[in-house]
Amino acid sequence: MGLEWESLVVDATDPVALGRWWCEALGWTVVNGSPEDYEIRPAPDRMPGLLFGPVPEGKTVKNRLHLDFRPDDRDAEVERFLALGARHADVGQRGDEPWVVLADPEGNEFCVLGERSAG
């Protein structure tokens, strides 16, 4: 049996706006600009991608699934995301974690991780 992970689906009240935000934030490319299935990928032929679909309601609770990013420079990347419109998010972290929790413009949490520990 062959199985390939194609995309992560993200519910959005404005799929195009949120998809464009993530496209800019990640430096990815749009492979489908439809408001019903707005999809971005690292490159047109690379998967997995993010697919943004419409829902009538806004986000109300913490995501049960979120993205983690491990940049070369956590603090610089956090500042870049904040400049694009992300905001800090409190999901109950203690405050001494090596990652920073942010939220996209529709409130979806994601983490910017610190340096990978040896071992």
C-alpha positions as MATLAB code, in Angstrom:
seq = 'MGLEWESLVVDATDPVALGRWWCEALGWTVVNGSPEDYEIRPAPDRMPGLLFGPVPEGKTVKNRLHLDFRPDDRDAEVERFLALGARHADVGQRGDEPWVVLADPEGNEFCVLGERSAG';
ca = [
       0.000    0.000    0.000;
       1.356    3.398   -0.978;
       0.504    6.420    1.094;
       1.626   10.004    0.655;
       0.840   12.944    2.925;
      -0.565   15.607    0.589;
      -1.773   18.442    2.798;
      -2.865   19.715    6.155;
      -6.323   21.293    5.964;
      -6.832   24.537    7.861;
     -10.340   25.842    8.542;
     -10.582   29.577    7.911;
     -13.240   32.262    7.873;
     -11.261   33.855    5.017;
      -9.267   31.079    3.307;
      -7.707   33.370    0.698;
      -6.452   35.947    3.213;
      -5.130   33.317    5.610;
      -3.596   31.304    2.777;
      -1.863   34.400    1.434;
      -0.541   35.182    4.915;
       0.949   31.711    5.307;
       2.275   31.817    1.742;
       4.213   34.983    2.551;
       5.278   33.742    5.993;
       6.684   30.497    4.599;
       7.867   31.726    1.201;
       5.756   29.044   -0.486;
       3.780   29.148   -3.719;
       0.044   29.116   -4.433;
      -1.039   25.996   -6.319;
      -4.794   26.658   -6.119;
      -6.207   30.151   -5.596;
      -9.839   29.097   -5.181;
     -11.641   30.549   -2.136;
     -13.045   27.047   -1.515;
      -9.682   25.220   -1.582;
      -6.835   27.728   -1.357;
      -3.659   25.635   -1.384;
      -0.012   26.487   -0.919;
       3.072   24.264   -1.131;
       6.834   24.626   -0.757;
       6.995   24.256   -4.577;
       4.293   23.278   -7.095;
       5.413   19.646   -7.146;
       6.384   19.325   -3.446;
       4.128   18.066   -0.698;
       2.776   18.302    1.889;
       1.015   21.585    1.486;
      -1.477   23.632    3.439;
      -5.049   23.748    2.148;
      -7.333   26.483    3.502;
     -11.066   25.799    3.418;
     -13.984   27.998    4.437;
     -15.932   27.642    7.666;
     -18.585   30.064    8.948;
     -17.375   30.219   12.544;
     -14.172   31.627   13.974;
     -11.717   29.661   16.093;
     -12.753   29.392   19.739;
     -10.385   26.971   21.522;
      -6.737   25.867   21.380;
      -5.828   23.906   18.258;
      -5.522   20.149   18.723;
      -2.956   20.064   15.939;
      -0.383   22.743   15.232;
       2.735   23.394   13.195;
       6.236   23.509   14.670;
       9.050   25.357   12.890;
      12.751   25.048   13.712;
      14.596   28.066   12.277;
      18.304   28.826   12.417;
      17.558   31.826   14.658;
      14.408   31.494   16.792;
      14.272   35.083   18.006;
      14.774   36.566   14.533;
      12.078   34.292   13.136;
       9.647   35.222   15.911;
      10.215   38.908   15.137;
       9.658   38.237   11.427;
       6.360   36.423   12.099;
       5.233   39.222   14.430;
       6.051   41.832   11.771;
       3.842   39.882    9.334;
       0.889   40.032   11.752;
       1.284   37.004   14.030;
       0.824   37.540   17.748;
       2.002   35.820   20.911;
      -0.370   33.110   22.153;
      -0.848   31.670   25.628;
      -1.673   27.970   25.593;
      -0.612   27.375   29.187;
       3.137   27.339   28.699;
       5.259   27.903   31.804;
       7.431   30.577   30.222;
      10.794   28.814   30.293;
      10.278   26.640   27.226;
      12.807   26.756   24.384;
       9.970   27.555   21.951;
       7.667   30.506   21.392;
       3.950   30.036   20.760;
       2.452   32.387   18.195;
      -0.912   32.624   16.463;
      -1.672   33.448   12.843;
      -4.211   36.194   11.942;
      -7.158   33.813   12.567;
      -5.774   32.598   15.901;
      -4.258   29.253   14.875;
      -1.337   28.493   17.163;
       2.086   27.457   15.909;
       5.470   27.122   17.584;
       8.836   28.541   16.703;
      11.307   26.128   18.239;
      14.695   26.836   19.698;
      17.960   25.175   18.908;
      17.809   21.370   18.745;
      19.367   19.848   21.846;
      22.250   17.432   21.360;
      21.534   13.776   21.926;
];
